[in-house]
């Protein structure tokens, strides 16, 4: 029988850390439901005349349901000077709204490089406390955005919240992974993703018009992420510091043992200390690898390219287009209550994320990724077919809706959680921090591109927009099939051999001397 058990302290620490992931999810989803009321407030603040506002709203809002839609179903060719001015106003509003959504990802891109560094400098607990200062600052700017130039305050607040989420996307999995017993590490690690999708769902529910998504209360909705930030800051004061950080980074064995005793609920922590001692020896004997070396050293090049492609596949699949603009998409698909359909997406997302907790350990990483991507490809085609035939067949709106639900489900089975797992498994202790940093940066960059460009692409492509995503998903599926090795239950040496086989390389350097070889060949 295993000695690893779930103690009250462990649960308390994991739940407290996951509050950061919950804020991350809340910030992703919160901007979606109140789109129409925020846009109308932007128009008011910018002094757009009422006649123009009505024209813009006719262009961007379905008059029967007073909810936003992707404006490609109308003919927008201006026939007079007034209409040209309206088109200019529409372009300005579209740009400001795209920035309100995507500025969040800019903050994430910048901060994703600093999560691990901050955790090493201050310790995991203090780093999360410092990160919460950013969360509070962002929430306050958005919470008070109604009192000033709302577009500037919201874009600034979203950028600062993005900085917080960039830090937390590294710090939370790091802390949970380091305090969890070995046998529970996989299951507890997926709680980060589960807390994110719970945050998305909660933000969609409280964003309903009759709760906080109204003209009077939308600013409270945006500022509400301050509550979990304050709660987490208070609870973190009672959480034990990561024993791995104390032992491996600070060489504080006594403090590490004290922390372990609290987390394990036992005085016998020899097993954990032995494991950490071995990890420390491995870390000290292995050369640290820079981001540039990942691309210049042939031993890592194939692995890092595949890692980046997996993250690009995750973001360019179109998933964030659905999270950010789902209300608009459902409105275009002719759903009478699109906000409730959006909440349905959040619920499906949460259920399938919980399911993936069990599937990831049972099935192979590569096979789950391929199943997920193949399912998304089929769903993207049905989404577009549904939108194209909507005017001819009314029931096609339901085809689009079911396709969106299944698209999200397939995403959470494979492409959602797996790129993060696989990048960590591709690399040993030396190159792993640099690989995770560049992977997180590429993920946020792709997120930003999708958030900024989707409205413009949707306007240009019309109902054919998801055919574009289907093509992208198919390309990444084929890449995965031919280039990505299975990593489940394999050592780093076995994975490296798989990469050589996939790339058709005859070269097979001895894994045992690989790291020494790297140290000696730095100047080559």
N, C-alpha and C positions, 0 to 999 in steps of 0.2 A: 504493500500500500504506500502511495506517495505521501511525503510529508508536506507537500505544497497544499496549502489550504487558503480559502478566502477569509480574511480577517476583517473586522470592522474598520480598522485603520486603513487597510488596503482599499476597501470599497470607498471610504471617505475621500482618500487621496485621488483615486481614479475619477470619481464623480466630480470632485472639485476641479481637476485639470480639464475634464471634458466640458465644463461650463465655458471654457475658452473656445472649444470647437463649436459649441452651441451658438455662441455669439457670431462665429464665422458664418455658420449656416443662416442665422437670422439676417445678417448683413447682405448675404447673397440674394435672399428671397424677398426682403422687405420692400424693395424698389418696384416690384412687379405690380401688385394689386392697385396701389393708388396712382398709377401712371396718369390717368385722365385728370384727376383733381390737381396734381402737381403741375401738369402742363398748363392747365387753365390758370393756375396761380402765376406761373412764369409769364404768361401773356399779360396778365393784370399788372405785374411788377414792371414789365418792359414797356408798358403804356401802349400796347397794341390796341387800336380803336375797336369798339365793340363789333362793328360791322365786319372788320377783318377777322376778329376772333371767331365770329359765327362761321365765316367762310373757311377758316382753318379747321374748325371743329367739324364742319361738314366734310372736310377733306380727310380728317384723321379719326373722326368718331362716328360710329353708327348711330343715327338719330333715334332709332327705336329703343335702344338699350342704354344709351348714354355711356358706352364703354369704348376703349380704344381699339382700333383695328389697324392692320398694316395697310397703308394707303396705296395699294396697287390696283384696286378694282375699279378706280374711277379714272376718267380722262382728265388730266391736269393741264392740258395745253392752254396757256393764257390767251384770251382774246381781247383784252383791253389793258390799259395802264393800271387800273385798280386791281385786276387779277394778277398782273405782274408783281405788284407790291405785296399782294397776299401770298404769292408763291415765295417771294423773298422772306416774308415773315415765317412761312411754313418751314423753309430751309433753316432759318435761325433756330426755331423751336426744335426741329429734328436734331440739329447739331447739339444744342444744349441738353436735350434729353439723352442723346447717345453718350455725351460726356458725363452726365449724371450717373449713368449706368457703368460706363467703362473706366471712370477715374478710380474706382475701387480697385480695379486690376492693376493700375499703374502703381499704386501704393504697395500692392502685393508683390509686384515684380521687383521693386527696389528692396523691400524688407526681406524677401525670401533668402537673400544672401547672408543676412545677419542673425537669423534665429539661433543657429548652432553656436556662432561666435559669442552672442550675448549670454547664452546658457553656460558656456565655458567660463566667461569672465565673471559673471555674478552668481552663478549657481542657478539651478532650474527654477526654484521657488521665487527668488528675487527677480529673475528675468521675466517671469510671468507677471509679477507685480508691476514692474516697470512698463511692460507691454500694456497693462490695463490703463495706464495714464493716457496712452494714445487712444484707446477705446473710448474712454470718458471724454476726451477732447473732441473726437469725431462725433460722438453722440450729442454733446452739448451744441456744437455748431449746427447740426441738423435739427435738433430740438428747438432751437431759437431761430430757425431759418425764416419763419413767417414774419419775424419782426424787422428783417433787413432785406438786402438784395438776395432773395431766396435761391436763385440759380447759382450765385457765387458761393453762398454758405453751404448749399447741398453738395456741390462739386468738391469744395474743400473738405467738408466733413467726410464724404465718401472716400476721398484720397487718404485721409488720416486713418479712417477705419480700415482701409486696405493695407496700410502700413502695419497696423495691429494684426490683421489676419495673416499677413506674410510672415510675421514673427511667430505667431501661434501655430501656424501650419508646420513649423519645424519643432517648436518647443513642446507641444502637447504630446505628439507621438514619442518624442525622445524621453520625456519624463515617465509616461505610462510604461514604455518598453523597459525602462531601467528599474522601476520599482516592482514590476510584475514577476512572479515566480516563473521559471523556465516553461513549465507545463501549461501555464495560463497566458503566456505572452502573446500568442496568435489571437486568441479570443478577445483578450482585453485591448489589444492593439486596434482591432476593428471598431471599438467603441468610439474612437475619434471620428470615423466616417459616419457612424450611426448618430452621434450627437450633431454632426453637421446637417444631416438630412432632417433630423428632428427640429433643428433651428429653422430650416427652410419651411417646414410644414407649419410651425407655430406662427412664423411671420406672415404666412398666407392667410391663416385663420384670423389673426388679430387685424389684418389688413382689410377685412370685409367692410363694406360701406357702413353697416350699422354698428360696427365695433369701433375701429379707429381709422378706417380708410375714408372718412368723410372730409368735406371741405373745411370743417371746423377743427378736426383733430389729426390730420395726416402728419403734422410736425411732431406730435407726441409719439405716433407710431415709429417715425424715423429715429427719435431720441431714446426710444425704450431700451435699446441695447445697453444703456448705462446701468440698468438694474442688475443684469447678470455680471457686469464688470465689477460693480460695488460688492455684490454678494461673493464673487470669487475672490476678490482682494481680501475680504474679511476671513474667509475660510482658509485661504492659503497660509495665513499666520499659524494655523494649527496643523498643517501638513508636514510630514517628515521630508527632509531633503533627500534627493536621490543617493542611495548608498554607493552606487557606481561612480557618481561624480565625486563624492567624498573620498573614496578609496583610490580610484584610478587617476583622477585629476589633481586632487589635493594631498593624497597620501595620508589621509586622516583615518587610520584603521579603527581607532576607538570610537570616533563619531559614526563611522560607517556601520559598525556592529550595533551601536545604540539604535540607529535608524532601522536597521534590519530587524532587530528584536521587536520594535514597534510594529513593523509591517507584517512580520511572520507570526507574531503572537507566541513566540517561543524563544527560549534562551540559547537554544542550539542552532547557531547560524553558520556552522562550519562549512556546510555544503556550498552556500552562497559565497562565502569568503574565498573558498578554494577556487570556485568558478571565476570570480573576479580577479584573483591573483593570476590565473592562467591568461585571462583576457588582457590584463595589464602587461604581462610579459610579451604576449603576441603584439600588442600595440607598440611597445617600446622597441621591439626588434624589427618592426615594419616601417619602411620609409613613408613619410607623408607625401602625397602626390598632389600637385597643383592642377587647376582646371586646364591650363594649357597643355600639361603633360598628358592628360587624358586623350587629347587629340593627336599629339605628336608621337607618343609611344605606341608602337604597333600592337603591343600586348593589350592595350585598353581601347584602341580606336573603334574596333568593331562593336565592342560592348556598349560604349557610350553613344554611338550612332543609333544602335537599336533602342537603347534606353530613351533617347530623345524622340525617336519615332513613335514609341509607345505613348509618350505624353502628348505628342502632337495628334496622334490618333484619338486620344481621349477628348481633347478640346475641339478639334476640327470635325468631329463626328456630328456636331450640331446640337449637342446636349445643352450647352449653356444658352444657345438661342432659345431653346424651349423653356429653360428656367427663367431667363430674363424677360422673355416676351410672350410667355404662354397665354396670358390673357388676350393679347392681340391676336395670336394665332387662332385661338378658339373662337374669337369674335369673327374673324375672317371665315372660319369654317362653318359659320352660321349657328353656333351653339347659343341657345337663348340666355343661359346663365354662365358665361365663361369663367367668372371668378370661382364658382363652385367646381368647375372642371379642372381649374388650376390647382385647387386644393386636393382634388382627386389625384393629380400628378404627384403632389407632395406625399400623399398617403401611399401610393404605389411605390414611390422612391424609397420610403421608409421600410415598407414590408420586404422589398427585394434586397435592400441593404442588410436587413436582419438575416435573410435567407443566405446571402453571400458569406456571412460569418461561418456558417456550417459548410458551405460548398467549397470555399477556398482551400480548406485543409483536406477535404475528401478527394476532390478532383484535381487534375493538373492545372497549373497556372495558364499555360499556353492554350490548352483545349478550352478552358472557360472563356479566355479572351476571344478565341476564334468563334465560339458559339455566340457570345454576346455581340460581336461585330457582324456576324452573318445575319442574326436576328434584326439588328438595327438597319442593315442594308435593305432587307425586305420591308420593314416598317416605314422607312423613309420613302420608298417607292409608293406604298399605299397612301401615305400622307399626301404626296403630291397629286396622285390620281384622284384622291378624294376632293382636294381643293380645285382641281381642273374641272371635274364633272359636277361640282356643287350646283351650278346654275341649271343644269339639265336634270339632275336627280337629287331631290332634297335629302334622301337618306344617306347620301355620301358624307354628310357632316358627321354621322356616327362612325363611318369608316375611318375618317381622319382622327376622330377622338380616340377610338380604340387603338389605332396605329400609334398615336402619341403615348398612350399608357404603356403599350407593349415596348415601344422604343426605350422609354425610361427604365422599364423592368430589365430588358436585355443589357442596358448600359450598366446597371448596378450588379448584374451577375458577373460581368467580366471587365470591360474597359474602365469602370469606375474605380474599384479598389486595387486592381492587379498591377498597373504600372508602378505604383509606390512599392508594393511587395517585391516586384521583380528587379527594380533598380537596386534595392538594398541587397538582393541575392546575387546580382551579377558581379559585385565587387567585394573584395576582402577589406579588412580594417583600414589599410593605408589609403587606398583611393576612394573609399566610400563617402567620406564627408564632402569631397569636391564633386563627386558624381551626383549626390543628392542635392547639392546646392544648384548645380547647373540644370538638373532635371526640374527642380521646383521653379527656377527662373523661366525655363522654356514653357512650363505649364501655365504660369501666370501671363507670359507674353502672348501665348496663343489665346488665352482667356480674354485678354484685352482686345486683341484683333477681332475676335468674334463679337464681343460686346459693342465695339465701336462701329463695326461695318455691317452688322446683320440688317439693320433697318434700311440701309442704302442698297444692299444686295437684294433684299426682299422687294424693294420698290422696283429695281431693275429687272429681276427675274420673274416677278409676279408669282403665280401659283406653282411655277416650276422650280421654286427655290430649293425644295427638299430633294429634287433630282440631283442638284449640285452636291448636296451633302451625301446622297447615296453613292455618287461617283467617288467622292473622297473616301467614304467608308470602305467601298470595294477595293480601292487602291491599297489602303492600310491593311485590309484583311489578307490580300495576296502577299504583301510584304511580310506580315506576321507568319503566314503559312510557310514561306520559303526561307526566312532569315532568323526567326526567333526560336531559340532552343527551349526545351522544358527545363525548369529549375527546381521543381518540387523534389525534396529529398536528395539533392545532389550537392557535392562539395564544390568549392570555387574552382578547383583543378578540373573537375569533370565538366563544369559549365564552360570553362575556358577551352577545353578540348572540343566541346559541342560547337562553339563559335568558330573554331578553326575548320571544323568539318563543314559548317554551313557556308563559310567564305571560300571553301575549296583550297585552303592554304595547306601546303605540304609541311610548312615549318611547325615543329612541335617542341618548343623549348621545355626543359624540365621545370615542372611547377614548383618544385622545392627550392630551386635557386632563382626563381623568377624575380623575387623582390630584391635579392642581393644584386642580381644583374641590373635591375633598374637603377639602384643606387650608384653602381659603377658606371652606368652609361648616361648619366645625366647630361654630360657635356657633349655627347655625340650628336 
